[in-house]
Amino acid sequence: MLRVFHTAGLVEAGCDEAGRGCLAGPVFAAAVVLPQDFSCEELNDSKQLTERQRYALREVIERDALRWAVAECSPAEIDRMNILRCSILAMQRALDQIGDGVEHILVDGNRWAPYHALRADGSRADQPTPADTVVKGDATYMSIAAASVLAKTYRDDRMKQLAHDFPHYGWDKNMGYPSKAHREAIRQYGPTPHHRMTFRLLPEEQLLLDF
């Protein structure tokens, strides 16, 4: 079973993102604060779970977490700022929704930017909240794993909604990732406003199409 916390006695938020490697759609992120006595043997890195398991765990997380939030950065923001900055920004937007009082942040991966907590009056804390990056953190700490489940399922929900308006791209199945069918649809129909135009949408060429 994964570890519940990194530093005992602190209000600790786990953060993770979903959709970083996609060709289309927003990047989603979540922040989760779990009780220090939280226990869930099924909870793991969302990539190791089935879709049914992820949605079942989402209900558990939303019910039992002390606080949780989901946020995103749009494809336009990704094109303007790059995917790494937007992945971090989406996590920090989720932390903003959780509110102040978080004493320590756990982040999946190895990159982070100083986060100054958003106070109730709209101002920012003078000092950044202490944070640790953890490679494979979603397979190490429950709060990060919980964040990965929320980010993944909420992003999947969004891509399934977008698939109704753009059915050719198979987003209800590939969720915007660079599958063969997705790239064939881009080749045939061109990119949509939801594609990330700074990504190489087709491996053999640089698309410069207007829409």
Phi, psi and omega per residue, in radians:
M1 nan 2.554 -3.104
L2 -1.224 2.813 3.095
R3 -1.329 2.457 -3.092
V4 -1.335 -0.690 -3.063
F5 -2.538 2.858 3.100
H6 -1.662 -0.771 -3.098
T7 -2.199 1.932 -3.086
A8 -1.096 2.484 3.047
G9 1.555 -0.114 3.141
L10 -1.836 2.627 2.981
V11 -1.343 1.917 -2.946
E12 -2.061 2.281 3.118
A13 -1.928 2.272 3.025
G14 -1.662 2.445 -3.100
C15 -2.259 2.489 3.031
D16 -2.726 2.859 -3.136
E17 -2.138 2.921 3.064
A18 -2.495 2.423 3.074
G19 1.692 0.273 -3.098
R20 -1.115 -0.628 -3.075
G21 -1.656 0.213 -3.100
C22 -1.391 2.763 3.047
L23 -1.574 -0.329 -3.062
A24 -2.488 2.716 3.078
G25 1.556 2.909 3.133
P26 -1.231 2.871 2.850
V27 -1.660 2.276 -3.138
F28 -1.847 2.691 3.060
A29 -2.557 2.769 3.112
A30 -2.415 2.718 3.015
A31 -2.276 2.358 -3.045
V32 -2.387 2.302 2.997
V33 -1.939 2.046 -3.133
L34 -1.801 2.659 2.997
P35 -1.088 2.601 -3.104
Q36 -1.262 -0.180 3.050
D37 -1.809 0.272 -3.116
F38 -1.118 2.476 3.128
S39 -2.521 2.268 3.104
C40 -2.791 1.768 -3.067
E41 -1.139 -0.466 -3.081
E42 -1.362 -0.329 -3.033
L43 -1.223 2.284 -3.124
N44 -2.748 3.057 3.005
D45 -0.824 2.240 -3.052
S46 -1.005 -0.493 -3.127
K47 -1.211 -0.324 3.139
Q48 -1.616 0.020 -3.060
L49 -1.929 2.712 3.001
T50 -1.360 2.869 3.100
E51 -1.013 -0.769 3.135
R52 -1.070 -0.738 3.119
Q53 -1.101 -0.715 -3.133
R54 -1.078 -0.798 -3.100
Y55 -1.228 -0.575 3.050
A56 -1.152 -0.738 3.120
L57 -1.186 -0.568 3.093
R58 -1.002 -0.727 3.111
E59 -1.080 -0.721 3.126
V60 -1.126 -0.802 -3.108
I61 -1.099 -0.831 -3.107
E62 -1.160 -0.503 3.119
R63 -1.365 -0.721 -2.943
D64 -1.777 -0.298 3.141
A65 -1.160 2.562 3.052
L66 -1.192 -0.726 3.080
R67 -2.633 2.577 3.055
W68 -2.716 2.704 3.113
A69 -2.748 2.683 3.104
V70 -2.221 2.416 3.139
A71 -2.482 3.067 -3.062
E72 -2.654 2.886 2.910
C73 -2.213 2.395 -3.034
S74 -1.350 2.853 3.036
P75 -0.999 -0.639 3.114
A76 -1.108 -0.707 3.098
E77 -1.151 -0.683 3.114
I78 -1.077 -0.770 3.125
D79 -1.125 -0.581 -3.096
R80 -1.402 -0.646 -2.972
M81 -1.963 -0.313 -3.059
N82 1.594 2.741 -2.967
I83 -1.224 -0.604 -3.140
L84 -1.112 -0.865 -3.140
R85 -1.069 -0.666 -3.122
C86 -1.259 -0.585 3.065
S87 -1.065 -0.776 3.113
I88 -1.183 -0.751 -3.135
L89 -1.077 -0.717 3.121
A90 -1.093 -0.711 3.081
M91 -1.102 -0.703 -3.134
Q92 -1.245 -0.540 3.026
R93 -1.141 -0.660 3.064
A94 -1.117 -0.721 3.083
L95 -1.087 -0.664 3.082
D96 -1.019 -0.699 -3.139
Q97 -1.194 -0.585 3.103
I98 -1.143 -0.586 3.139
G99 1.630 3.052 -3.089
D100 -1.301 3.023 -3.099
G101 1.861 -0.234 3.053
V102 -1.275 2.229 -3.059
E103 -1.762 -0.286 -3.123
H104 -2.722 2.472 -3.108
I105 -2.078 2.341 3.015
L106 -1.931 2.224 -3.052
V107 -2.139 2.277 3.057
D108 -1.243 2.344 3.118
G109 1.902 -2.767 -3.085
N110 -2.294 0.235 -3.134
R111 -2.280 2.491 3.138
W112 -2.755 2.852 3.049
A113 -2.239 2.538 -3.115
P114 -0.920 2.307 -3.132
Y115 -1.996 2.093 3.074
H116 -1.751 1.990 -3.006
A117 -1.004 2.505 3.100
L118 -1.466 2.064 3.128
R119 -1.389 2.879 -3.122
A120 -1.067 -0.508 -3.128
D121 -1.476 0.064 3.113
G122 1.608 -0.123 3.100
S123 -1.478 2.947 3.130
R124 -1.851 2.578 3.069
A125 -1.081 2.560 -3.125
D126 -1.182 -0.656 -3.101
Q127 -1.905 2.506 3.109
P128 -1.204 2.609 3.073
T129 -1.222 2.291 3.099
P130 -0.975 2.434 -3.081
A131 -2.510 2.638 3.030
D132 -2.252 2.326 2.989
T133 -1.595 2.497 -3.075
V134 -2.364 1.951 3.061
V135 -1.141 2.286 -3.036
K136 1.025 0.626 -3.138
G137 -1.124 -0.483 3.136
D138 -1.257 -0.174 3.027
A139 -1.903 0.203 -3.099
T140 -2.121 -0.798 -3.053
Y141 -2.056 2.401 -3.103
M142 -1.103 -0.661 -3.102
S143 -1.141 -0.665 3.093
I144 -1.222 -0.748 3.098
A145 -1.048 -0.712 3.106
A146 -1.099 -0.724 3.100
A147 -1.116 -0.661 3.134
S148 -1.139 -0.650 3.118
V149 -1.161 -0.790 3.136
L150 -1.139 -0.805 -3.124
A151 -1.064 -0.761 -3.112
K152 -1.150 -0.833 -3.064
T153 -1.226 -0.669 3.113
Y154 -1.210 -0.624 3.077
R155 -1.191 -0.731 3.093
D156 -1.020 -0.734 3.095
D157 -1.000 -0.774 -3.130
R158 -1.114 -0.772 -3.099
M159 -1.172 -0.591 3.067
K160 -1.161 -0.630 3.070
Q161 -1.147 -0.794 -3.136
L162 -1.122 -0.496 -3.128
A163 -1.108 -0.458 3.107
H164 -1.141 -0.636 -3.128
D165 -1.505 -0.406 -3.120
F166 -2.288 1.233 -2.971
P167 -1.236 -0.328 -3.045
H168 -1.188 -0.379 -2.934
Y169 -1.634 -0.123 3.078
G170 1.193 0.514 -3.078
W171 -1.147 -0.358 3.078
D172 -1.246 -0.235 3.109
K173 -1.986 -0.793 -3.089
N174 -1.625 -0.154 3.083
M175 0.992 0.405 3.117
G176 1.620 -0.036 3.115
Y177 -1.304 2.812 -3.035
P178 -1.373 1.116 3.046
S179 -1.306 2.875 3.117
K180 -1.063 -0.756 -3.131
A181 -1.135 -0.663 3.123
H182 -1.113 -0.791 -3.113
R183 -1.216 -0.581 3.066
E184 -1.130 -0.660 3.104
A185 -1.170 -0.678 3.073
I186 -1.089 -0.723 3.132
R187 -1.097 -0.675 -3.074
Q188 -1.435 -0.730 -2.994
Y189 -1.913 -0.171 -3.094
G190 1.441 3.040 -3.132
P191 -1.374 2.802 3.088
T192 -1.885 3.022 3.036
P193 -1.115 -0.208 -3.140
H194 -1.658 -0.043 3.085
H195 -1.425 2.638 3.118
R196 -1.583 1.815 -2.971
M197 -1.282 -0.253 3.067
T198 -1.499 -0.103 3.060
F199 -1.542 2.710 3.065
R200 -1.415 1.692 -3.047
L201 -1.201 -0.618 3.039
L202 -2.093 2.350 -3.015
P203 -1.149 -0.459 -3.001
E204 -1.693 -0.039 -3.102
E205 -2.706 2.823 3.059
Q206 -1.751 1.957 -3.116
L207 -1.366 2.334 3.046
L208 -2.279 1.098 -3.057
L209 -1.798 2.518 3.053
D210 -1.616 2.641 3.055
F211 -2.538 nan nan
